[in-house]
Amino acid sequence: MTTFDNITETDQEGTERQVTLEITATSIVRSTENQAWVGRLDATSVESLDRDKKMIGADSIVAHTSFGEITWSLKKGQDLFGALEDACK
């Protein structure tokens, strides 16, 4: 399992929240501080991934899922993108 902290997530409904992502071989677990909110996304529901790398500011990673788009924003997003690619193969 790989964990990424302090990620800004915007879900398919436009709700924005600060989350921690835990990526396993089969799922992506998204949780807020103290796990007040938890969302589990099956890795097989991710149809494709896009990455918008920015020189200044946060990188954006968009997961196109069977439920809609989820965007994660963070500085230096390459490690997260690689972990997502591995999990969603």
C-alpha positions, 0 to 999 in steps of 0.5 A, spaced: 500 500 500 502 506 498 499 513 501 499 520 499 497 525 504 494 533 503 491 531 496 486 536 494 480 532 491 474 534 486 469 529 485 464 528 479 459 532 483 464 538 484 465 537 491 472 539 493 476 536 499 483 535 502 484 527 502 489 522 504 489 517 498 491 509 500 493 505 493 493 498 493 493 493 488 485 493 487 483 499 490 484 507 491 481 509 498 480 516 499 479 519 506 479 526 510 482 527 516 480 522 522 476 518 516 470 523 517 469 521 510 471 515 506 470 513 499 473 507 496 474 506 488 475 499 485 481 500 481 478 496 475 473 502 475 478 507 472 478 507 465 483 512 464 488 517 467 491 524 465 496 528 468 497 536 467 504 537 470 505 545 472 512 548 473 509 552 478 503 550 483 500 543 483 499 538 478 493 535 476 491 528 475 484 526 472 481 519 473 476 518 468 471 512 471 465 509 470 462 514 475 465 520 472 471 524 473 475 525 479 481 530 480 487 530 485 491 536 485 498 536 489 505 538 488 510 534 484 504 528 482 509 524 478 509 518 484 502 519 485 500 518 477 505 512 477 502 508 483 495 510 480 497 507 473 500 501 476 494 499 480 489 501 474 492 496 469 
